Amino acid sequence: MDEMRFDGQVVIISGAGRGLGREYALLLAERGARVVVNDLGVAITDTGDGGETPTTNPADEVVAEITAAGGQAVANHDTVATTAGGEAIVATALDTWGRVDVVVNNAGQVRLQPFGTFPDEHLDTVLATQLRGTINVSRPAWRWMADNGGGRIVNVSSGAAFGGVPDGSVYGMAKLGVVGLTRQQSVEGAPLGIAVNVIAPYAKTRLGTGFGPIPWSDELGEWLHPRLVAPLVGWLAHRDCPVTGECFSVGGGHVARVSLAVNDGYLDRDATIESIAAHLDEVVGGPTHEVTPTTSPVMGRMLGGFRGPVS
């Protein structure tokens, strides 16, 4: 198979100074992309307390690494958390190279704290970066893509979207919101030539910390290295990728599609609290059917036998 390249294309990657975003930037630049490396350069912390702010914005270091290897890249230090910041990030691409072919919405701040006492200021941080940040960068890029033949957007969710992360209720909510946004964007973008997909990466970007019940080790860090996520981002970002509206789990060399499903359920127009309780097995069990961004068996089941007014 011929190498899938990005020669002549312009790629925006938010949060690309460290961790996963850095790996995406290095890989796509190696494949010929001209990359806008965005990073705010703040301390990385999951709780909002402490953390060491880098003396040099890591976006500059990634740009230096790319250009030293013969690639093309430019740094951007704007925040994704505001509309103006998103506009400025996209403007960097347009002012430098005159186009936007791909956006990878990777930036976002993590806050993990108990739900009952989750501080308002941290709620604002999560929503502003994880949800609004994805929107803020995508909208101006979307407008350019819609007027210029389309493009590709890769959103970044998290395994936390599907549960199981201690103190992760708010973070998981935001990350599942990114999945819902992606599904709707794919429908709206299809007639414009804009393909949108989302990944849920599993990678060790916080060195020295465990992974669920598995304690930290150098071997764990290597097994879940961020570079193992980057090839999927490259494939979804490529113009020849036929996929849109999908979610993928990726990490440790494993790539798998994540789907949404609904079962046949229980149908009774005279249902009561008691009858639903009595038919619990039908409500929660039985065969399932996939719910895609454009089709769902729920409506047919729900409206079977319905007759509208006769004119």
Residue frames as qw, qx, qy, qz and C-alpha x, y, z in Angstrom:
[[0.000, 0.889, 0.457, 0.000, 0.00, 0.00, 0.00],
 [0.371, 0.573, -0.041, 0.730, 1.32, 3.44, -0.91],
 [0.309, -0.233, -0.492, 0.780, 2.28, 5.71, 1.99],
 [0.056, -0.836, -0.522, -0.158, -0.62, 7.95, 3.00],
 [0.435, -0.033, -0.100, 0.894, 0.78, 11.46, 2.89],
 [0.029, -0.853, -0.443, 0.273, -0.39, 15.01, 3.58],
 [0.436, -0.051, 0.247, 0.864, 1.79, 16.98, 1.18],
 [0.013, -0.332, -0.329, -0.884, 0.42, 20.49, 0.63],
 [0.464, -0.647, -0.546, -0.260, -2.19, 20.13, 3.37],
 [0.016, -0.472, 0.403, -0.784, -2.50, 22.33, 6.46],
 [0.625, -0.390, -0.676, 0.028, -3.32, 20.69, 9.78],
 [0.244, -0.625, 0.291, -0.682, -4.30, 22.44, 13.02],
 [0.679, -0.227, -0.678, 0.166, -3.65, 20.47, 16.21],
 [0.340, -0.763, 0.134, -0.533, -4.73, 22.01, 19.51],
 [0.734, -0.575, 0.332, -0.145, -2.88, 21.07, 22.67],
 [0.903, 0.385, -0.151, 0.117, 0.02, 19.81, 20.56],
 [0.055, 0.823, -0.495, 0.274, 2.91, 20.82, 22.80],
 [0.226, -0.388, 0.845, -0.289, 2.97, 17.65, 24.88],
 [0.570, 0.064, 0.746, -0.339, 1.64, 14.15, 25.18],
 [0.598, 0.416, 0.681, 0.068, -0.79, 12.92, 22.56],
 [0.367, 0.902, 0.122, -0.190, -0.97, 16.17, 20.60],
 [0.138, -0.746, 0.565, 0.325, 2.79, 16.26, 20.19],
 [0.496, -0.065, 0.837, 0.223, 2.74, 12.75, 18.69],
 [0.525, 0.685, 0.504, -0.044, 0.03, 13.73, 16.24],
 [0.173, 0.938, -0.148, -0.262, 1.98, 16.80, 15.15],
 [0.280, -0.571, 0.707, 0.310, 5.25, 14.92, 14.67],
 [0.552, 0.168, 0.801, 0.156, 3.64, 12.12, 12.65],
 [0.468, 0.784, 0.405, -0.053, 1.62, 14.35, 10.34],
 [0.047, 0.903, -0.311, -0.294, 4.55, 16.69, 9.78],
 [0.423, -0.353, 0.783, 0.289, 6.70, 13.69, 8.91],
 [0.501, 0.398, 0.750, 0.167, 4.07, 12.76, 6.31],
 [0.307, 0.298, 0.411, 0.805, 4.31, 16.19, 4.67],
 [0.147, -0.846, -0.501, -0.107, 1.65, 18.23, 6.48],
 [0.170, 0.430, -0.204, 0.863, 2.19, 21.87, 7.37],
 [0.499, -0.495, -0.695, 0.150, 1.21, 21.96, 11.03],
 [0.211, -0.679, 0.134, -0.690, -0.15, 24.66, 13.32],
 [0.560, -0.138, -0.721, 0.385, 1.09, 23.52, 16.72],
 [0.331, -0.682, -0.049, -0.650, -1.22, 25.09, 19.29],
 [0.631, -0.321, -0.616, 0.345, -0.56, 25.02, 23.01],
 [0.270, -0.909, -0.117, -0.295, -1.42, 27.42, 25.81],
 [0.477, 0.444, -0.532, 0.541, 1.66, 26.36, 27.78],
 [0.541, -0.611, 0.199, -0.543, -0.02, 25.95, 31.16],
 [0.204, -0.355, 0.871, -0.272, 0.83, 23.52, 33.94],
 [0.623, -0.073, -0.683, -0.375, -0.60, 20.03, 33.55],
 [0.140, -0.106, 0.782, -0.598, -2.66, 18.97, 36.55],
 [0.283, -0.334, -0.841, -0.317, -5.76, 16.83, 37.03],
 [0.311, -0.609, -0.652, 0.328, -6.98, 18.64, 40.14],
 [0.079, 0.889, 0.173, 0.416, -6.18, 22.29, 39.44],
 [0.534, -0.831, 0.149, 0.048, -3.81, 22.42, 42.41],
 [0.542, -0.545, 0.507, 0.389, -0.11, 22.94, 41.79],
 [0.775, 0.489, 0.322, 0.238, 1.67, 21.82, 38.67],
 [0.424, -0.492, 0.252, 0.717, 4.75, 23.34, 37.11],
 [0.497, 0.830, 0.131, -0.217, 4.26, 25.86, 34.33],
 [0.809, 0.153, 0.209, 0.527, 6.89, 25.35, 31.61],
 [0.250, -0.646, 0.092, 0.715, 9.38, 28.19, 31.15],
 [0.097, 0.266, -0.584, -0.761, 9.16, 27.78, 27.37],
 [0.753, 0.240, 0.161, -0.591, 5.85, 27.12, 25.66],
 [0.607, -0.134, 0.767, 0.159, 6.10, 23.48, 24.52],
 [0.662, 0.684, 0.295, -0.088, 4.51, 24.39, 21.18],
 [0.196, 0.892, -0.384, -0.136, 7.72, 26.22, 20.31],
 [0.395, -0.463, 0.789, 0.082, 9.76, 23.14, 21.14],
 [0.703, 0.298, 0.645, -0.011, 7.60, 20.92, 18.91],
 [0.506, 0.855, 0.024, -0.113, 7.89, 23.41, 16.05],
 [0.052, -0.791, 0.596, 0.127, 11.67, 23.44, 16.46],
 [0.573, -0.170, 0.800, 0.043, 11.72, 19.64, 16.38],
 [0.688, 0.561, 0.458, -0.054, 9.62, 19.53, 13.21],
 [0.377, 0.908, -0.157, -0.097, 11.61, 22.17, 11.36],
 [0.282, -0.657, 0.688, 0.123, 14.91, 20.58, 12.39],
 [0.611, 0.047, 0.785, 0.088, 13.72, 17.40, 10.69],
 [0.122, -0.016, 0.623, 0.773, 12.92, 19.32, 7.49],
 [0.018, 0.611, 0.786, 0.097, 9.18, 19.79, 8.10],
 [0.027, -0.412, -0.119, -0.903, 6.97, 22.88, 8.20],
 [0.402, -0.607, -0.666, 0.162, 5.25, 24.08, 11.36],
 [0.004, 0.518, -0.106, 0.849, 4.23, 27.26, 13.15],
 [0.246, -0.260, -0.774, 0.523, 3.40, 27.73, 16.82],
 [0.300, -0.575, -0.256, -0.717, 0.23, 29.26, 18.21],
 [0.220, 0.006, -0.734, 0.643, -0.27, 30.09, 21.90],
 [0.431, -0.245, -0.055, -0.867, -3.96, 31.06, 21.95],
 [0.346, 0.004, 0.816, -0.464, -6.55, 29.45, 24.20],
 [0.169, -0.229, -0.843, -0.457, -9.27, 27.18, 22.82],
 [0.103, -0.442, -0.774, 0.441, -11.56, 28.24, 25.68],
 [0.188, 0.627, 0.214, -0.726, -12.87, 31.39, 23.96],
 [0.645, 0.681, 0.348, -0.003, -14.41, 32.18, 20.61],
 [0.183, 0.937, -0.282, -0.099, -11.65, 34.73, 19.97],
 [0.423, -0.536, 0.717, 0.136, -8.99, 32.14, 20.79],
 [0.709, 0.242, 0.657, 0.087, -10.45, 29.63, 18.37],
 [0.495, 0.859, 0.123, -0.030, -10.64, 32.27, 15.65],
 [0.053, -0.875, 0.466, 0.123, -7.00, 33.20, 16.26],
 [0.610, -0.258, 0.734, 0.149, -5.83, 29.59, 16.03],
 [0.671, 0.502, 0.528, 0.135, -7.52, 29.13, 12.66],
 [0.259, 0.961, -0.054, -0.079, -6.30, 32.54, 11.51],
 [0.387, -0.656, 0.593, 0.263, -2.74, 31.38, 12.14],
 [0.631, 0.122, 0.719, 0.263, -3.22, 28.64, 9.55],
 [0.465, 0.784, 0.401, 0.097, -4.93, 30.93, 7.04],
 [0.005, 0.971, -0.186, -0.153, -2.46, 33.79, 7.47],
 [0.427, -0.560, 0.654, 0.277, 0.53, 31.47, 7.18],
 [0.283, -0.085, 0.874, 0.386, -0.53, 29.03, 4.46],
 [0.357, 0.154, -0.294, -0.873, -3.92, 30.17, 3.22],
 [0.689, -0.094, -0.564, -0.445, -5.91, 27.02, 3.92],
 [0.454, -0.309, 0.701, -0.455, -7.18, 24.53, 6.53],
 [0.577, 0.130, -0.717, -0.368, -7.52, 20.88, 5.57],
 [0.672, -0.258, -0.685, 0.109, -7.59, 19.13, 8.94],
 [0.294, -0.635, 0.334, -0.631, -8.39, 20.05, 12.54],
 [0.632, -0.147, -0.732, 0.207, -7.48, 17.78, 15.44],
 [0.395, -0.705, 0.052, -0.586, -9.28, 18.98, 18.58],
 [0.724, -0.009, -0.612, 0.318, -6.94, 17.59, 21.21],
 [0.109, 0.327, -0.433, 0.832, -6.66, 20.42, 23.78],
 [0.614, -0.577, -0.326, -0.429, -8.52, 20.29, 27.07],
 [0.028, -0.473, 0.658, -0.585, -7.88, 20.57, 30.78],
 [0.620, -0.246, -0.743, -0.048, -8.67, 17.68, 33.13],
 [0.277, -0.422, 0.458, -0.731, -10.24, 18.15, 36.54],
 [0.640, -0.190, -0.739, -0.085, -10.95, 15.03, 38.63],
 [0.096, -0.198, 0.587, -0.779, -12.67, 15.71, 41.94],
 [0.090, 0.333, 0.907, -0.243, -15.63, 14.21, 43.86],
 [0.005, -0.515, -0.606, -0.606, -18.92, 15.11, 42.18],
 [0.332, -0.777, -0.532, 0.058, -20.69, 16.41, 45.28],
 [0.359, -0.798, -0.022, 0.483, -18.02, 19.00, 46.02],
 [0.608, 0.294, 0.361, 0.643, -16.82, 19.70, 42.49],
 [0.143, -0.555, -0.135, 0.808, -15.92, 23.44, 42.45],
 [0.472, 0.798, 0.305, -0.217, -17.73, 25.76, 40.07],
 [0.089, 0.833, -0.406, -0.365, -14.46, 27.20, 38.76],
 [0.293, -0.285, 0.874, 0.265, -13.27, 23.73, 37.78],
 [0.529, 0.515, 0.668, -0.097, -16.62, 23.00, 36.14],
 [0.336, 0.888, -0.013, -0.313, -16.10, 26.11, 34.03],
 [0.133, -0.638, 0.681, 0.334, -12.56, 24.97, 33.15],
 [0.451, 0.041, 0.881, 0.139, -13.69, 21.54, 31.95],
 [0.480, 0.684, 0.537, -0.120, -16.63, 22.81, 29.93],
 [0.182, 0.901, -0.149, -0.365, -14.69, 25.74, 28.43],
 [0.051, -0.598, 0.728, 0.331, -11.80, 23.62, 27.19],
 [0.347, -0.007, 0.933, 0.096, -13.22, 20.14, 26.57],
 [0.384, 0.607, 0.695, -0.030, -16.57, 21.08, 25.02],
 [0.227, 0.933, 0.105, -0.260, -16.50, 24.73, 24.01],
 [0.257, -0.637, 0.562, 0.460, -12.86, 24.38, 22.98],
 [0.452, 0.138, 0.819, 0.325, -13.78, 21.74, 20.43],
 [0.311, 0.802, 0.510, 0.000, -16.51, 24.02, 19.11],
 [0.070, -0.910, 0.064, 0.403, -14.42, 27.19, 19.20],
 [0.247, -0.464, 0.658, 0.540, -11.69, 25.83, 16.93],
 [0.401, 0.267, 0.840, 0.249, -14.00, 23.82, 14.68],
 [0.309, 0.794, 0.453, -0.263, -16.44, 26.61, 13.76],
 [0.154, 0.831, -0.260, -0.468, -14.06, 28.98, 11.95],
 [0.205, -0.309, 0.851, 0.372, -12.30, 26.05, 10.31],
 [0.415, 0.424, 0.803, -0.065, -15.69, 24.62, 9.31],
 [0.339, 0.831, 0.174, -0.405, -16.65, 27.83, 7.55],
 [0.068, 0.670, -0.585, -0.453, -13.47, 27.79, 5.47],
 [0.287, -0.063, 0.940, 0.171, -13.84, 24.08, 4.68],
 [0.444, 0.572, 0.646, -0.244, -17.48, 24.52, 3.64],
 [0.349, 0.859, -0.029, -0.373, -16.47, 27.21, 1.13],
 [0.159, 0.716, -0.639, -0.232, -13.44, 25.31, -0.19],
 [0.676, 0.256, -0.643, -0.254, -14.44, 21.74, -0.89],
 [0.886, -0.380, -0.221, -0.145, -14.49, 20.22, 2.59],
 [0.126, 0.618, -0.665, 0.400, -11.98, 18.84, 5.05],
 [0.731, -0.210, -0.646, 0.063, -11.59, 16.55, 8.02],
 [0.325, -0.655, 0.351, -0.585, -12.05, 17.02, 11.75],
 [0.668, -0.083, -0.715, 0.189, -10.80, 14.57, 14.36],
 [0.456, -0.698, 0.138, -0.535, -12.22, 15.18, 17.83],
 [0.411, 0.217, -0.805, 0.368, -10.62, 13.70, 20.91],
 [0.711, -0.544, -0.129, -0.427, -12.78, 12.18, 23.63],
 [0.058, -0.493, 0.786, -0.369, -11.60, 9.78, 26.36],
 [0.441, -0.149, -0.885, -0.005, -12.32, 6.39, 27.83],
 [0.014, 0.169, 0.596, -0.785, -13.69, 8.43, 30.74],
 [0.450, 0.023, -0.241, -0.860, -16.71, 9.13, 28.52],
 [0.702, -0.103, -0.630, -0.317, -17.79, 5.54, 29.09],
 [0.712, -0.631, 0.012, -0.307, -17.29, 5.57, 32.87],
 [0.936, -0.133, -0.212, 0.247, -15.05, 3.96, 35.44],
 [0.442, 0.439, -0.282, 0.729, -12.71, 6.88, 36.21],
 [0.430, -0.538, -0.553, 0.469, -12.55, 7.79, 39.92],
 [0.094, -0.667, -0.196, 0.713, -13.88, 11.32, 40.52],
 [0.200, -0.078, 0.584, 0.783, -14.50, 11.57, 36.78],
 [0.284, 0.629, 0.704, -0.170, -18.22, 12.41, 36.58],
 [0.198, 0.862, 0.052, -0.463, -17.83, 15.95, 35.23],
 [0.078, -0.541, 0.666, 0.508, -14.88, 15.11, 32.99],
 [0.296, 0.142, 0.924, 0.195, -16.68, 12.04, 31.63],
 [0.331, 0.737, 0.502, -0.308, -19.78, 14.12, 30.93],
 [0.153, 0.805, -0.240, -0.521, -17.77, 16.58, 28.86],
 [0.122, -0.371, 0.827, 0.405, -15.96, 13.85, 26.96],
 [0.344, 0.377, 0.859, 0.042, -19.20, 12.02, 26.11],
 [0.275, 0.816, 0.226, -0.455, -20.52, 15.37, 24.91],
 [0.013, 0.599, -0.578, -0.554, -17.68, 15.42, 22.38],
 [0.246, 0.079, 0.937, 0.235, -18.95, 12.08, 21.04],
 [0.298, 0.683, 0.630, -0.217, -22.47, 13.48, 20.63],
 [0.129, 0.806, -0.142, -0.560, -21.11, 16.59, 18.95],
 [0.145, -0.359, 0.785, 0.483, -19.13, 14.46, 16.51],
 [0.315, 0.338, 0.882, 0.091, -22.13, 12.37, 15.49],
 [0.270, 0.827, 0.403, -0.283, -24.19, 15.46, 14.72],
 [0.018, -0.735, 0.376, 0.564, -21.31, 17.25, 12.99],
 [0.302, -0.117, 0.852, 0.412, -20.89, 14.29, 10.65],
 [0.329, 0.614, 0.717, 0.018, -24.49, 14.59, 9.48],
 [0.123, 0.924, 0.129, -0.339, -24.30, 18.34, 9.01],
 [0.176, -0.682, 0.514, 0.490, -20.89, 18.13, 7.36],
 [0.636, 0.128, 0.728, 0.223, -21.63, 15.35, 4.87],
 [0.512, 0.760, 0.382, 0.122, -23.14, 17.55, 2.11],
 [0.015, 0.974, -0.205, -0.097, -20.27, 20.00, 2.60],
 [0.765, 0.447, -0.402, 0.229, -17.54, 17.41, 2.19],
 [0.129, -0.628, 0.575, -0.508, -16.55, 17.64, 5.86],
 [0.795, -0.149, -0.588, -0.008, -15.89, 14.31, 7.58],
 [0.277, -0.638, 0.435, -0.571, -15.85, 14.23, 11.39],
 [0.817, -0.139, -0.558, 0.041, -14.78, 11.38, 13.67],
 [0.409, -0.758, 0.323, -0.392, -13.83, 11.01, 17.32],
 [0.665, 0.183, -0.687, 0.230, -11.31, 8.90, 19.20],
 [0.681, -0.692, 0.091, -0.220, -11.18, 7.73, 22.82],
 [0.559, 0.535, -0.575, 0.266, -7.44, 7.33, 23.42],
 [0.832, -0.553, 0.011, 0.040, -5.86, 5.26, 26.17],
 [0.645, 0.497, -0.279, 0.510, -2.29, 6.44, 26.77],
 [0.626, -0.572, -0.258, 0.462, 0.05, 7.27, 29.62],
 [0.287, 0.742, 0.032, 0.606, 0.52, 11.02, 29.39],
 [0.429, -0.799, 0.242, -0.345, 0.96, 11.41, 33.16],
 [0.649, 0.305, -0.650, 0.252, 4.22, 9.61, 33.84],
 [0.073, 0.235, -0.724, 0.644, 4.52, 8.05, 37.28],
 [0.600, -0.015, 0.341, -0.724, 0.80, 7.31, 37.62],
 [0.368, 0.029, 0.929, 0.010, -0.90, 3.95, 37.35],
 [0.395, 0.019, -0.533, -0.748, -3.58, 2.79, 34.94],
 [0.792, -0.324, -0.293, -0.427, -6.63, 1.63, 36.87],
 [0.852, -0.506, 0.129, -0.043, -5.45, -1.21, 39.14],
 [0.861, 0.244, -0.050, 0.444, -2.10, -1.46, 37.32],
 [0.410, -0.806, 0.027, 0.427, 0.66, 0.48, 39.14],
 [0.348, 0.892, -0.255, -0.136, 3.09, 2.70, 37.29],
 [0.753, -0.287, 0.437, 0.400, 6.16, 1.16, 35.73],
 [0.020, 0.547, -0.494, -0.676, 8.41, 2.04, 32.82],
 [0.156, 0.094, 0.929, 0.322, 6.97, -1.00, 31.06],
 [0.198, 0.689, 0.660, -0.224, 3.43, 0.35, 31.47],
 [0.069, 0.773, -0.059, -0.627, 4.51, 3.73, 30.12],
 [0.033, -0.340, 0.736, 0.584, 5.99, 2.07, 27.05],
 [0.196, 0.311, 0.925, 0.098, 2.99, -0.24, 26.53],
 [0.136, 0.821, 0.547, -0.090, 0.59, 2.71, 26.51],
 [0.339, -0.287, 0.170, 0.880, 2.89, 5.23, 24.85],
 [0.351, 0.677, 0.219, -0.609, 1.06, 8.13, 23.14],
 [0.122, 0.456, -0.629, -0.617, 2.79, 7.41, 19.82],
 [0.138, 0.128, 0.973, 0.133, 0.65, 4.27, 19.49],
 [0.288, 0.660, 0.559, -0.411, -2.46, 6.46, 19.19],
 [0.056, 0.610, -0.245, -0.752, -1.12, 8.72, 16.45],
 [0.087, -0.039, 0.830, 0.550, -1.56, 6.36, 13.44],
 [0.115, 0.596, 0.794, -0.033, -5.34, 6.27, 13.94],
 [0.045, 0.798, 0.162, -0.579, -5.46, 10.06, 14.01],
 [0.079, -0.425, 0.577, 0.693, -3.42, 10.08, 10.80],
 [0.122, 0.242, 0.901, 0.339, -5.80, 7.70, 9.08],
 [0.072, 0.741, 0.635, -0.205, -8.92, 9.62, 10.14],
 [0.042, -0.759, 0.047, 0.648, -7.28, 12.87, 9.06],
 [0.255, -0.182, 0.694, 0.648, -6.45, 11.58, 5.59],
 [0.471, 0.321, -0.127, -0.812, -8.64, 12.62, 2.65],
 [0.484, 0.137, -0.783, -0.366, -8.86, 8.99, 1.47],
 [0.059, 0.075, 0.890, -0.447, -10.39, 7.75, 4.73],
 [0.270, -0.336, -0.652, -0.623, -14.02, 6.82, 3.93],
 [0.379, -0.471, -0.748, 0.274, -15.27, 7.00, 7.53],
 [0.085, -0.377, 0.105, -0.916, -17.35, 9.73, 9.15],
 [0.631, -0.443, -0.047, -0.636, -19.49, 9.95, 12.29],
 [0.876, -0.119, -0.462, 0.071, -17.64, 7.15, 14.07],
 [0.426, -0.784, 0.382, -0.240, -16.02, 6.73, 17.47],
 [0.821, 0.255, -0.483, 0.165, -12.90, 4.62, 17.96],
 [0.694, -0.687, 0.214, 0.033, -11.17, 3.32, 21.06],
 [0.720, 0.562, -0.297, 0.280, -7.40, 3.29, 20.62],
 [0.335, -0.798, 0.459, -0.203, -4.37, 2.50, 22.73],
 [0.594, -0.406, 0.694, 0.013, -1.53, 0.03, 23.15],
 [0.009, -0.228, 0.833, 0.504, -1.71, -0.92, 19.47],
 [0.166, 0.422, 0.890, -0.050, -5.44, -1.77, 19.68],
 [0.226, 0.095, -0.175, -0.953, -8.02, 0.04, 17.51],
 [0.037, 0.375, 0.926, 0.006, -11.75, -0.71, 17.78],
 [0.211, -0.394, -0.340, -0.828, -15.00, 0.94, 16.77],
 [0.052, 0.227, 0.723, -0.651, -17.33, 2.00, 19.59],
 [0.199, -0.349, -0.627, -0.668, -21.04, 1.89, 18.77],
 [0.369, -0.017, 0.424, -0.827, -24.33, 2.96, 20.31],
 [0.263, -0.142, -0.906, -0.300, -27.07, 0.33, 20.51],
 [0.528, -0.109, 0.282, -0.794, -30.70, -0.03, 21.57],
 [0.150, 0.062, 0.987, -0.016, -32.70, -3.18, 22.26],
 [0.178, -0.418, -0.724, -0.519, -36.27, -4.06, 21.19],
 [0.144, -0.150, 0.393, -0.896, -37.55, -3.01, 24.59],
 [0.079, 0.418, 0.863, -0.273, -41.06, -3.24, 25.98],
 [0.146, -0.146, -0.348, -0.914, -44.01, -1.77, 24.09],
 [0.155, -0.551, -0.812, 0.112, -47.34, -1.10, 25.81],
 [0.004, -0.481, -0.160, -0.862, -49.33, 2.09, 25.29],
 [0.611, -0.655, -0.207, -0.393, -51.20, 1.37, 28.52],
 [0.639, 0.124, -0.569, 0.503, -48.00, 0.89, 30.50],
 [0.512, -0.829, -0.066, -0.213, -47.98, 1.59, 34.22],
 [0.133, -0.743, 0.615, -0.227, -45.18, 1.87, 36.74],
 [0.730, -0.241, 0.607, -0.201, -45.95, -1.68, 37.77],
 [0.895, 0.407, 0.182, -0.032, -46.08, -3.15, 34.25],
 [0.413, 0.795, -0.413, 0.166, -42.71, -1.63, 33.39],
 [0.349, -0.581, 0.688, -0.260, -41.26, -3.13, 36.56],
 [0.847, 0.015, 0.495, -0.194, -42.79, -6.49, 35.66],
 [0.827, 0.538, 0.109, 0.120, -41.22, -6.42, 32.18],
 [0.291, -0.850, 0.362, 0.249, -37.75, -5.43, 33.31],
 [0.672, -0.134, 0.624, 0.375, -36.13, -8.22, 31.30],
 [0.524, 0.646, 0.461, 0.310, -37.57, -6.79, 28.09],
 [0.002, -0.999, -0.011, 0.030, -36.62, -3.22, 29.01],
 [0.268, -0.815, 0.491, 0.153, -32.97, -3.98, 29.73],
 [0.538, -0.243, 0.774, 0.227, -32.32, -7.21, 27.80],
 [0.727, 0.546, 0.407, -0.088, -32.81, -8.90, 24.49],
 [0.674, 0.272, 0.322, 0.607, -31.18, -8.39, 21.09],
 [0.121, -0.744, -0.041, 0.656, -29.74, -4.98, 20.30],
 [0.577, 0.652, 0.354, 0.343, -29.62, -2.89, 17.16],
 [0.486, -0.098, 0.005, 0.869, -27.16, -0.18, 16.24],
 [0.085, 0.927, 0.303, -0.207, -28.04, 3.50, 16.44],
 [0.592, 0.197, 0.209, 0.753, -26.11, 5.43, 13.79],
 [0.085, -0.301, -0.100, 0.944, -25.91, 9.21, 13.38],
 [0.319, 0.088, -0.374, -0.866, -28.66, 8.97, 10.75],
 [0.657, -0.178, -0.588, -0.436, -30.79, 5.94, 11.67],
 [0.195, -0.213, 0.770, -0.569, -32.39, 4.47, 14.77],
 [0.308, -0.255, -0.879, -0.260, -34.84, 1.57, 15.15],
 [0.024, -0.297, -0.651, 0.698, -36.41, 3.34, 18.12],
 [0.329, 0.239, -0.034, -0.913, -38.63, 5.57, 16.01],
 [0.497, 0.018, -0.706, -0.505, -40.08, 2.69, 14.02],
 [0.347, -0.226, -0.874, 0.253, -40.80, 0.71, 17.18],
 [0.000, -0.295, -0.467, 0.834, -42.25, 3.73, 18.98],
 [0.384, 0.347, -0.046, -0.854, -44.50, 4.88, 16.13],
 [0.067, -0.038, -0.943, -0.322, -45.55, 1.49, 14.76],
 [0.042, -0.560, -0.827, 0.012, -49.28, 1.64, 14.04],
 [0.025, -0.546, -0.226, 0.807, -49.47, 5.42, 14.33],
 [0.299, 0.567, 0.608, 0.469, -51.86, 7.10, 11.91],
 [0.121, -0.156, -0.093, 0.976, -51.85, 10.87, 11.47],
 [0.398, 0.511, 0.374, -0.664, -54.86, 13.04, 10.73],
 [0.446, 0.354, 0.721, 0.395, -56.73, 12.28, 7.52],
 [0.052, 0.345, -0.083, -0.933, -57.09, 15.32, 5.28]]
